[in-house]
Amino acid sequence: MMKNKILILIAAGILSFSACEKVITVDLNSSSPKVVVEGDITNEPGPYSIKLSNTANYYQPNVFPPVTGATVTVSDDAGNFETLTEVIPGTYQTAHLQGVPGRTYTMNINSNGNTYTASSTMPPPVPIDSVNFVENTKNQTYRIVCKFQDPPNILNYYKLQINSNDTAGFDTTSVRILKDGLADGQELSITYRTHLIFGDSVIVKLECIDFKTYEFFSTLPNVGGGISSILQAPPSNPVNNISNGGFGYFAAYSITRDTTFVH
């Protein structure tokens, strides 16, 4: 679960919200527990996990009870269907499902007499052209610049994540997002500021996400805690695709990777 602040980079363009999406406002003092979903389906080999938690009162300690005993299913528009297994309390995992770009995935959760659903369509992957490192000569740390060619004539949305052996060199849950907007069909780049040093290993993940996933990350509360900020019932929660008043996200996205060293 994300514990640190998620940093957001939004490219040119104005978000337009469709009628089926919503921003939820919760009473800070004594809100009833709400289900929070963290679900990911990708084009990489599974298993995939869907994590279910309950929100906590804003003024209570950061203890987020897992939602246990739920029935969780995922299906796609090609006729595949799977009931997930609860492998640890609150974490439900697939066994056979394989994410495929172009397919739409639908999640269904039944818990304590309530039903929550969400759908997400997986965009095709976009190759990474290059990963460059720009040194800050003052402290000998680096900015990571990921470049790629945006496919023309369609709206594209991206999320960049970084992993490294040097976990102290960057925020391990930090995220950058981007939409092509007026730069449709051009070479795009996303920059990630770090405190990595020369020789550190780096895994760069360029994720092609759908519009609803982009909306979720672009409307996260500007407070510490990332996803955990939702669990604390803040005054305003991000737009999400979970039905029936649920929080969080269910996302199907494609990934391309580049593994390199700071140089």
N, C-alpha and C positions, 0 to 999 in steps of 0.2 A: 504494500500500500504506500502511496506517495506520502511522505512525511515533510518534505521541504517545499518551499515556494516554487510554483511553476512560473517561469518567466515566459512572456508572450511577445512574439514579433508578428505584427499584422501588416501585410503589404497593402499597397494602394487599393482602394475600393471601399464601398459602403455595404455593410451587411443588410440584406433584406430578409425579414422573418416571415415564414409562412404561417398560415392560420392554425396549423395543427401543433405548433410548438409553443412553449410557454416559459416564462420566468416565474419561479415559485418564491413567494415570500413567507417566512416562517416566524412565528412569535419567538423572540429570543429567550423568554423567561421559562416557559413551561410547555414547549411544543410536544405533541405526541410523537413517539418514535416513528421514523419513516425508513423504508427500505432503501439502501444505497447499493447500486450495482456497479461493478467494474468488470466489463466483459470484452474480450478481444478474440477475434478470428482473423488469421492472417494467411498468406500464401505459403508460409513456411510450414514444415511438418509439425503436427500437433504432438502431444495433446494441448488443447486450449482450455483456459480456465475462466470461470465466471465466479467472482467473489461477491458474497452478499453480507451486508452488515446492517445494523440499525443505527440511526442517528442518536446522538447524545444531547442532553440539554446544554445550551451554550455555556452555562456557568458551572457545569459539572466537569470533573476530571476527564481527560481524553481517553475514555474507555469506551470502545465501540463494539458492542456485543455482536458476534457472528449470528447470522440467520441460519439455523440448522433445520434439518428435516424437510426442506423444501423439495418440490419436484421441478427440475429445470430441464428444458428441452431446447434443442437448436435444430432448425430445419433450413433447407435451401430451396430455391425455385427449380432445382433439377430433380426434386423428389427424395433427396436424402434427409434422414431424420435420425436423431439420437437423443436418448435420455442420459443426462450426465450423472456421474457418480460423485458423491460427497467424499472427497479424499481426506480432508481435515475439516473441522468445524467451520462452516461458512464458505468453503471453497469447493466448487463443483467442476468436474473435469471430463473432457471428452475422451473417447477411446479410439474411435475409427474415423471421425469426421476429418475431411481435408478441405481447407480453404482454397477456392479457385477464383481468380479475378473475373469480374463480370457477373458473378452470381450474387443474388440477394439473400441474406441470412436473416432468419427470424428467431428471436429468443422468446420463450414463454416460461414464466415462473409462477408456480402456485405455492403460496405460503400463508399459513394461518387463515385460510378462507379467502385470501386476496389473490388476484391475478395481475401480473405485470407483463407487458409485452414490449418489444422493440425490434426494429428492422434496420439493416444497414447493407448497402451495396458496395462490394469491393471493387475499387477502380483498378485498371491495369497498372503494373509497376512502371516506373520511369528510371532508366539507368543513371547512375552517378558518373559524371564525366571526369571529375577530379576532386581531390581533397587537398587543399593547400593550408599551410601554417604561416601565419603572420606574427612575427616576434615583437613583443613589447620590450624594447631595449632597456627600459628603465628597471624592470624587474625580471627580465629574461623568461617571461611567460608568453603564451601563444593564444591567438584567435584562430579557430578552425573555420575555414571557408569551404563549403560544399557547393560545387557547381554542377548543373544539370540542364538538359535541353527540355523545355516545356512543350508538350504536344500542342499543336495549333487547333484552333476552332472549337475548343471545348473548355469549360471552366475546370480548373484543376486546383486541388487543395493539398498541401504538404505539411508534414510534421517531421522535424529532425530531432533525433536523440543520439546521445554520445555515451559510450562506455569506455572505460580505461582500467588498466591495472592500478593506476594512481587514483584511488577513490577520493583522496583528499584534494585532488587538483581541480575538481569541478563539482557542481551540484548534481548528484547522481540521479535526481528526478526532474531536472530542468528540461524544458521542452521549448522548441521554437516552431511556430507555425507560419504558413505563407499561403497566399492565394495568387494566382497569376494575374488576375485583373487586367489592367491596361498593358501588361507585358506578355500577353498571350502569344505563345509560339516562339518566344525569345529564350536566350540562355539566361537562367536564373541562378541566384546563389543565396544561401542562408549562412549567416555567420554565428558562431557559437563562441562566446568568450570563456576562457578557462584559466586556471592557474597551473596547467600542465607544464612540464619541463621537457627539455630535449631528451629524446630516447624513450619517453613513455609510449606504451602501446595504446592504440585508439581504434575503436570500432564505431564507424559512422553508419547510422541507419536512416535512410530516407524512406519515409512512409507516405504512400499516396492514400489519402483519406477522403471520405465523402463530406458533403456540405454540413450535415448534422453534427458530425464529429468535429469539424472545424469550428462550428458555432459553439459547441460545448467548451472547447479549450480557449476560445477567444473571449468567452463570457465568464470564465472562472473568477470568483471574488479576488480582488487585489489584496489578499491577506496571506500571511504565512500559513503553510500547511497543505496547499494544493488540494487534492481530493479530500484529505482529512478536514479541510475547512468546511466542506459540505456536512460532514458528520456532526459538526458542532452547531448546526442550525444557524448559520450567519443570517444577517438581515436580507440578503439577496443571493439567490443561488443561480448557477448558470443554466442557460437554455439546455434542455436535454431531450432525448428521444424515448424516455421510459414512460409508459402509460400509467394511469391510475395514481398519479402523485408521487411516483418513485423518483429518486435522485440518481445521479451518476451517469453512466454511459454504456452503450453496447455498440462496438465498432468493428466493422470488417474492413481491413486495409491490406494493401500489398507492400512488401518491403524489398528494398535493394540495399546491399551492404558493401562497405569497403573497410578492409582491415589494414592498418598501416602503423607507422611510428612517427612521433613528433620529430621533424627534421628541418 
